[in-house]
Structures are given as C-alpha cells and as structure tokens.
Amino acid sequence: MQKRKLGKSNLEVSAIGLGCMGMSSAYGPPADKQEMIALLRAAFDRGITFFDTAEACGPFANEELVREALAPCKGKVVIATKFGFDIDPKTGERRPGLNSRPKHIKEVAEASLKRLRVEAIDLFYQHRVDPDVPIEDVAGAVKELIRDGKVKHFGLSEPAARTIRRAHAVQPVTAVQSEYSLFWRGPETEILPTLEDLGIGFVPFSPLGAGFLTGKINEQTEFDKTDFRNMVPRFTPENRRANQPLVDLLGKIAERKKATPAQIALAWLLAQNPWIIPIPGTTKLHRLKENIGATEVELTSDDLGEIDTAASKIEVRGARLPESALQMTGR
Ligand SMILES: NC(=O)c1ccc[n+]([C@@H]2O[C@H](COP(=O)([O-])OP(=O)(O)OC[C@H]3O[C@@H](n4cnc5c(N)ncnc54)[C@H](OP(=O)(O)O)[C@@H]3O)[C@@H](O)[C@H]2O)c1
C-alpha cells in the first residue's frame, strides 16, 4: 500500500484509510462484532494504517470495537477520533446540539484515551464547529492536550475556510475531514485552496457518496428502517433515479480501466491532490479489497478531463444531509 502525508505534517498514513462508523452506526443495526474485528485486522494486514472513528459512533461502541481489533497493532496504526457533540462521557446519553467547551473537550479526550487504551490520541478532530464556542478556545484546549502528551494532532470536520485559518493560527491543524466525492464537490471552492495554502491534509468522508457511487444502490434499493439514508434528500427514490447518470459515468470509465465504479470514485479523489486520503467505509471483506484496489488504478489527465467534463453536466439532485444536519456544517 502506498503511503501519503497529511499536508505538511509528518503524519504518514496509508493512501486509503478505513472509515469504521458503519460497523456500529448509521447504516442499520451494528454489524457482528467478531466479524468486524476480523475485518479491521484484515485491513491492517493489507496495509491500511489509518482508521477513522468517533465517540459519537455508537456512542462509544465504535471506539471500543476499534480498540479491541487494533490492540495487536498498537504503535503501527493511526487512529483518528472526534469530539464535539453533546454526549455525556460517562453514560453515552446524547443531548441535542454541540458541545466544544474546553472543559468538555478535555473530558472527552480522557474518555477516548481510556476507551482506545492508548497513551495519546493520534488525531483528534472537532466533529462539528460549535457556534457557541470561539474556535480559538477549541484550538487552545487541543493545544493544551497536545502539550500534555494526550493528543498528537488536531483536526476539524466540516469547518468553513475562515474557521480553519483562525484555528490554525492558535494550534496548527493537521487534517480537515469533510464530505467530498463526485457526489458532493463543495470543498473545491474554498476549502481545498485554503488547505493547500496552509499545508493541511484533507480526509474526504463518504468518499463513495455513502455507497451511491458504487453502482450497488438504485431507486429500488430498500434501506433498513434505521439507516440514516432514509432521511437524506439525495437518497429519495426519485433523486436516486435522477442521480443515476453520475454512476453511469463511473461505470463507463470503470469498464475501460478494467476497474469498478467504486475504484474509479476513489482513484478520482486520490488524483486530486497527493495530500488527500479518503476513508471509505465497509463491513465486507471483498469490498475492502476492492476499495484498496483503487490505489492501483491510474487515471490519466485525459481520463480526469473526461470525468470532469461529463460530471459538470450532471446536476446532483437532493441535499447531501437532512436540513438540521446541514446547518451544522460550514461554520
Ligand atoms: N466527520 C463526519 O462527520 C463523518 C460523516 C460521515 C462519515 N464519516 C467517516 O467517513 C467514513 C466513510 O463514510 P461513509 O461510510 O459515510 O460513506 P462511504 O464510505 O462513501 O460509503 C459507505 C457505504 O458504501 C458501501 N460500500 C463500501 N464499499 C463498497 C463497494 N466497494 N461496493 C459497494 N458498496 C460499498 C458500504 O456498505 P457495506 O458496509 O455493505 O459495504 C456503506 O454502506 C465513515 O466510516 C466515517 O468514519 C465522517
């Protein structure tokens, strides 16, 4: 597996990471724990060294799963986790809204350190920018955690460009994690130029468009009743039908490159910049192998030009998140 560095930091990780959220939450009931432990270890055996979790996934079950699975790989992997929702660190009770007050950030760090059973959190992201807490205070709290050896790197998820600059001035930001794929290209206007300017790495989440770009979802697909995609406008059956041309485009390129649509979606992200590290999520070994295979797919400038020209003519229908969740982004 090729390696990449997150921006100008020295944090080196596999070119593709593994998003662990879907093993415990978001896409229906949690997957079988022993199977997920085997999957996480298979990912490590195949060269993946970058694992993404969050206290909010479960809450807590995902961090616990990641710890149990990766205990034998201690010191050889980078585990990223997140703070910032209003979750009681002791009970897991989730209150509505956000909480990035410095005291809470420190409590969450202590709780995550215990759950992950590590001496320091490799990469600690603010999950969503809290409008009630100046970002300087958030960066200041993480700076103290770094000074105390409890955190190694600072990250932000779904921030606005101006917030990245303000945070970075207090505590250098190693990585920004926001949604990015051919299904959602919002970061291209302001975020990617800002990251390039400041030397910060970018970690696209939902790099497969929450599964849509793989071609395995169509308007007939029925999601489990607890699957969050039931609440997402771009996943209504009508919008899935309307958005199908994007998947067809990936299918066409995939056929020519003897690859799969998922691999083209990931290879396209990898080709955008050397400091981009996507974190596709899966609960299945054959898909893990397929996604890792994207690192072997080389898209030429002609391929990339063709994808860009064709994609620019396709208007994606439906918002990427429910309205209440959308309001928490880009602040
Ligand atoms: N910072 C944030 O707020 C935030 C938000 C969302 C996600 N994330 C992170 O980003 C990671 C990835 O995002 P995501 O899980 O939302 O979306 P994703 O990686 O774009 O897609 C995951 C979905 O695609 C399916 N899938 C994966 N590989 C496939 C393949 N080769 N062929 C067909 N289907 C495939 C998975 O189902 P199967 O399990 O059945 O394979 C799953 O339903 C998460 O795990 C999480 O760590 C962060």
The ligand as a Tripos MOL2 file, in Angstrom:
@<TRIPOS>MOLECULE
LIG
   48    52     1     0     0
SMALL
NO_CHARGES

@<TRIPOS>ATOM
      1 N1        -16.7860   13.5970   10.0100 N.am      1 LIG1
      2 C1        -18.0290   13.2320    9.7990 C.2       1 LIG1
      3 O1        -18.9670   13.9200   10.1810 O.2       1 LIG1
      4 C2        -18.3020   11.9500    9.0640 C.ar      1 LIG1
      5 C3        -19.5670   11.7250    8.4820 C.ar      1 LIG1
      6 C4        -19.7690   10.5360    7.7890 C.ar      1 LIG1
      7 C5        -18.7460    9.6060    7.7020 C.ar      1 LIG1
      8 N2        -17.5520    9.8450    8.2900 N.ar      1 LIG1
      9 C6        -16.4230    8.8800    8.2030 C.3       1 LIG1
     10 O2        -16.2190    8.5340    6.8320 O.3       1 LIG1
     11 C7        -16.2650    7.1240    6.6840 C.3       1 LIG1
     12 C8        -16.8090    6.7570    5.3130 C.3       1 LIG1
     13 O3        -18.0290    7.4040    5.0370 O.3       1 LIG1
     14 P1        -19.4230    6.6620    4.8580 P.3       1 LIG1
     15 O4        -19.3700    5.3350    5.5000 O.co2     1 LIG1
     16 O5        -20.4570    7.6050    5.2670 O.co2     1 LIG1
     17 O6        -19.5890    6.5260    3.2960 O.3       1 LIG1
     18 P2        -18.8250    5.7790    2.1150 P.3       1 LIG1
     19 O7        -17.5020    5.2840    2.5550 O.co2     1 LIG1
     20 O8        -18.9050    6.7090    0.9710 O.co2     1 LIG1
     21 O9        -19.8160    4.5730    1.7970 O.3       1 LIG1
     22 C9        -20.0710    3.5570    2.7220 C.3       1 LIG1
     23 C10       -21.2130    2.7150    2.1760 C.3       1 LIG1
     24 O10       -20.8340    2.1460    0.9280 O.3       1 LIG1
     25 C11       -20.8810    0.7310    0.9660 C.3       1 LIG1
     26 N3        -19.6570    0.2730    0.2570 N.ar      1 LIG1
     27 C12       -18.3750    0.4510    0.6290 C.ar      1 LIG1
     28 N4        -17.5380   -0.0420   -0.3030 N.ar      1 LIG1
     29 C13       -18.3160   -0.5330   -1.2890 C.ar      1 LIG1
     30 C14       -18.0390   -1.1610   -2.5310 C.ar      1 LIG1
     31 N5        -16.8010   -1.3740   -2.9370 N.pl3     1 LIG1
     32 N6        -19.1040   -1.5510   -3.2960 N.ar      1 LIG1
     33 C15       -20.3850   -1.3400   -2.8980 C.ar      1 LIG1
     34 N7        -20.6980   -0.7360   -1.7360 N.ar      1 LIG1
     35 C16       -19.6750   -0.3380   -0.9350 C.ar      1 LIG1
     36 C17       -20.9190    0.3590    2.4230 C.3       1 LIG1
     37 O11       -21.7500   -0.7590    2.6330 O.3       1 LIG1
     38 P3        -21.1690   -2.1760    3.1480 P.3       1 LIG1
     39 O12       -20.7960   -1.9810    4.5760 O.co2     1 LIG1
     40 O13       -22.3480   -3.0680    2.9740 O.co2     1 LIG1
     41 O14       -20.0110   -2.4920    2.2690 O.co2     1 LIG1
     42 C18       -21.5930    1.5840    3.0660 C.3       1 LIG1
     43 O15       -22.9940    1.4620    3.0360 O.3       1 LIG1
     44 C19       -17.1490    6.6670    7.8530 C.3       1 LIG1
     45 O16       -16.9460    5.3270    8.1770 O.3       1 LIG1
     46 C20       -16.7300    7.6050    8.9510 C.3       1 LIG1
     47 O17       -15.5370    7.1190    9.5750 O.3       1 LIG1
     48 C21       -17.3210   11.0040    8.9590 C.ar      1 LIG1
@<TRIPOS>BOND
     1     1     2 1
     2     2     3 2
     3     2     4 1
     4     4     5 ar
     5     4    48 ar
     6     5     6 ar
     7     6     7 ar
     8     7     8 ar
     9     8     9 1
    10     8    48 ar
    11     9    10 1
    12     9    46 1
    13    10    11 1
    14    11    12 1
    15    11    44 1
    16    12    13 1
    17    13    14 1
    18    14    15 2
    19    14    16 1
    20    14    17 1
    21    17    18 1
    22    18    19 2
    23    18    20 1
    24    18    21 1
    25    21    22 1
    26    22    23 1
    27    23    24 1
    28    23    42 1
    29    24    25 1
    30    25    26 1
    31    25    36 1
    32    26    27 ar
    33    26    35 ar
    34    27    28 ar
    35    28    29 ar
    36    29    30 ar
    37    29    35 ar
    38    30    31 1
    39    30    32 ar
    40    32    33 ar
    41    33    34 ar
    42    34    35 ar
    43    36    37 1
    44    36    42 1
    45    37    38 1
    46    38    39 2
    47    38    40 1
    48    38    41 1
    49    42    43 1
    50    44    45 1
    51    44    46 1
    52    46    47 1
@<TRIPOS>SUBSTRUCTURE
     1 LIG1         1 GROUP 0 **** ****
